[in-house]
Amino acid sequence: TTLPNDASQVVAAVSAETLPAGVTLQARWTIDGDPLPALDPDPLVVDEGRQDAWVSWSLSWTSDQPWPIGTLGIQIEVNGEPRLSDEIVIVRARE
């Protein structure tokens, strides 16, 4: 539920019972509820139908400064419709 602000990466992973061919998945990142469109990955279009699949997105932090303290959110859209969302609190790393 928390991420130290000196972490190099955060990963969001979801399971799907069924992913039909042609479905488009899109992840959208936020910080404290504000959209971060520059960090959104390209949409993922499922090339062939899959069962019991996992899909993941990662966000790497490459700045010399640590992650900003706050709440990092992700919203996952399926064919343009919001379906899932979650948040993780970025906390100051122990020094």
C-alpha positions as CSV (number, residue, x, y, z in Angstrom):
1,T,0.0,0.0,0.0
2,T,3.0,2.3,0.2
3,L,6.1,3.0,-2.0
4,P,9.3,4.6,-0.6
5,N,10.1,7.7,-2.6
6,D,13.5,6.4,-3.4
7,A,12.1,3.3,-5.3
8,S,13.2,3.1,-8.9
9,Q,10.0,1.6,-10.3
10,V,6.4,0.8,-9.5
11,V,4.5,-2.1,-11.3
12,A,0.7,-2.5,-11.6
13,A,-0.5,-5.9,-12.6
14,V,-4.0,-7.2,-13.2
15,S,-5.4,-10.6,-14.0
16,A,-8.1,-11.2,-16.6
17,E,-10.2,-14.3,-16.9
18,T,-10.8,-13.6,-20.6
19,L,-9.1,-11.1,-23.0
20,P,-10.8,-11.4,-26.5
21,A,-8.8,-10.5,-29.6
22,G,-9.1,-6.8,-30.5
23,V,-9.7,-5.6,-26.9
24,T,-7.8,-2.3,-26.2
25,L,-6.3,-1.8,-22.7
26,Q,-5.1,1.6,-21.6
27,A,-3.4,2.6,-18.3
28,R,-3.6,6.2,-17.1
29,W,-1.4,7.4,-14.2
30,T,-2.2,10.2,-11.7
31,I,-0.5,11.9,-8.8
32,D,-2.8,13.2,-6.0
33,G,-5.7,12.8,-8.5
34,D,-4.0,14.9,-11.2
35,P,-3.6,13.2,-14.6
36,L,0.0,12.6,-15.8
37,P,-0.7,12.1,-19.6
38,A,2.9,12.3,-20.5
39,L,3.6,9.1,-18.5
40,D,0.7,7.1,-19.9
41,P,1.9,4.1,-21.9
42,D,0.7,3.4,-25.5
43,P,-2.6,1.5,-25.6
44,L,-2.2,-2.3,-25.7
45,V,-4.4,-4.1,-28.3
46,V,-4.8,-7.8,-27.6
47,D,-3.6,-9.6,-30.7
48,E,-5.2,-13.0,-30.0
49,G,-7.7,-14.1,-27.4
50,R,-6.3,-15.2,-24.1
51,Q,-7.6,-16.9,-21.0
52,D,-6.3,-16.4,-17.4
53,A,-3.9,-13.7,-18.5
54,W,-1.9,-11.2,-16.6
55,V,-1.2,-7.7,-17.9
56,S,1.2,-5.3,-16.3
57,W,2.4,-1.7,-16.6
58,S,5.4,-0.2,-15.0
59,L,6.5,3.3,-14.3
60,S,10.2,4.0,-13.8
61,W,11.6,7.0,-12.0
62,T,14.8,8.3,-13.5
63,S,15.0,11.8,-12.0
64,D,17.9,12.7,-9.6
65,Q,15.2,13.8,-7.2
66,P,13.0,11.2,-5.4
67,W,9.4,10.6,-6.2
68,P,7.1,13.3,-4.9
69,I,5.3,12.4,-1.7
70,G,1.7,11.8,-2.4
71,T,-0.7,9.3,-3.9
72,L,0.1,7.6,-7.2
73,G,-2.9,6.2,-8.9
74,I,-3.6,4.1,-12.0
75,Q,-6.8,3.7,-13.9
76,I,-7.2,0.9,-16.4
77,E,-9.6,1.3,-19.3
78,V,-11.0,-1.5,-21.4
79,N,-12.1,-0.3,-24.9
80,G,-12.1,3.2,-23.6
81,E,-14.2,2.5,-20.5
82,P,-12.8,2.8,-17.0
83,R,-12.8,-0.6,-15.4
84,L,-10.2,-0.7,-12.6
85,S,-8.3,1.7,-10.5
86,D,-6.0,1.6,-7.5
87,E,-3.6,3.9,-5.6
88,I,-0.4,3.6,-3.7
89,V,0.9,6.1,-1.2
90,I,4.4,7.4,-1.9
91,V,6.2,7.9,1.5
92,R,9.5,9.4,2.4
93,A,12.2,6.7,2.5
94,R,13.9,6.0,5.7
95,E,17.2,7.8,5.8
